[in-house]
Amino acid sequence: MSIALVIATREFKSLFLSPLAWTILAVLQGILGYLFLNQVETFTLIQTKLAGMEDAPGLTDIVVTPVFSNAGIILLLVTPLLTMRLICEERRNKTLSLLLSAPISNSDIIIGKYLGTLLFLLLIVMLIAFMPLSLLMGGELDTGKFFANLLGLCLLVAGFNAVGLFMSTIAGHPTVAAIGSIGILLLLWILDWTNNIKDQRSELFEYLSILRHFQTIQSGQINSMDLCYFVLFIATFLLLSIRCLANERFQK
Amino acid sequence: MASLIEVDGLSRYYGQYCAVNNISFTLDKGQVIGLLGPNGAGKTTTLQMLSGNLAPSSGLIKINDFNLLTSPLKAKRSLGYLPDTPSLYKDLSVYEFLYYCAQLQSITSQAINPIITKTLERCGLEAVSKRLIANLSKGFQQRVGIAQAILHNPEVIILDEPTSSLDPIQIKEIRTLIKELGEAHGIILSTHILTEVQETCTHVQIINKGHIILNESILDLNQTMRQGGVQVITRLPVDIAVLSVLPDITRIEQIAHNHLKIHYSMTGNPIHQITETIIAKGWGLEEITPIKKSMEDIFLALTQVES
């Protein structure tokens, strides 16, 4: 397990050796900062109306939830760019044999790579979380809901990361890995859009849809079903990645 | 004592193509095996299988008495591997890279620094230890690759073309290093430079089309090479007894009744006497060709018979 941490640390550090990580951090902060200010502006505009309403949505509902939802969508597009190189690039640069001939197991390699990028993604989530927290200077937040949103986004990026890692393990080229994982994630995101049409409801699609579970957690309901979904989701893709990496040695 | 590497009936297929076909050999401590062969002979495939990068289609690999397929982690613990393209993280400095490698080998953090210092010195990398690997010349990158392979002092060192892209001085240094390492470890290296095998190895294996076609110690090979020979074709049958009493002749092979291979030791040169005797006896000398035996000849002879 300690070897997995060694790989994770290396992966995390090497992210900052390329401009990619810095660019992603800057762009995300820029866009989400704009969206956040937008929501704050909306809130100040409708504040007076809200005051007259009974059971009105609070600051958290109007600012925090939309910002985290948008962050989810943007990270859906960004995570594959971070994960595409993980195994794929090592294979192309022939550095994978360093890991394969060292006394470490395939699961150590995969978990190490996974934790390395996960750490970076959590850093992004933390930076996003600072924006709503800044509201505490002049207002009050529903901390329960805020932490539910935070948990939801963390689970979401952990899931994205697992899919991205898996695609990087099977793809021969980083771009293919990125497009593949964006495809899978987008499909899982929009899977329950058909449910808007009432007579076409599908229980299966509803369960598979990553968006539905994220939204449930966002709304403050933390069910074991949603948590299990994310745990199973991550575990499945990690196991598939380990299997794929083991297959590497059987190439024909 | 068990062998460091024990390979038995190892084969590897790429689809229908058979890259390595049923090879078996052992490597003991103190041996340096040179794996020679033309392009596409299966050298790299063999080494990839030994290093656990490639799964064999069939056969058994034991490293330091651990089966590489059933207990890979224990087997790999005593393994250092330099692939044909060195696996280097180009965005790291030499020191950072070796530090990472040491961590991957589970070397304790107190022990890492002295080990790296020693390896840098051994491979002549002290001066460049702070530079990025990407900015180093190919020769230095190759040395970093070798440093990575010997860093954790493994019992078995596998080097795939260790001296490729090095300059003559560096080649000499690396050969000395390999010899020095060979005394306490078991080394298997692949190359297509024949003199390299003669200079650094204790054993030579020639591999062609996936088969090992020669497996001999360098001493035996040198013995064979020291002997000269001629091939003689005559019109009439030759009385071997007459020729074999001539000085310096070690052995006469009769291929046909009028076709002989005469081997003699390099110290003398009895060709003159051979031809004179044959002419004097009136056997009708039709052809006399010297049999040259350099490493190249052995290599070419062995690899071309197959094709």
Interface residues (C-beta under 8 A of the other chain):
Chain A: S2 I3 V6 I7 R10 S14 L17 S18 N93 K94 T95 L96 S97 L98 L99 L100 S101 A102 P103 I104 S105 R249 F250 Q251 K252
Chain B: Y13 Y14 G15 Q48 S51 G52 N53 L54 A55 P72 L73 K74 K76 R77 L79 Y81 P83 T85 S87 L88 Y89 K90 D91 L92 Y100 C101 Q103 L104 Q105 S106 Q148
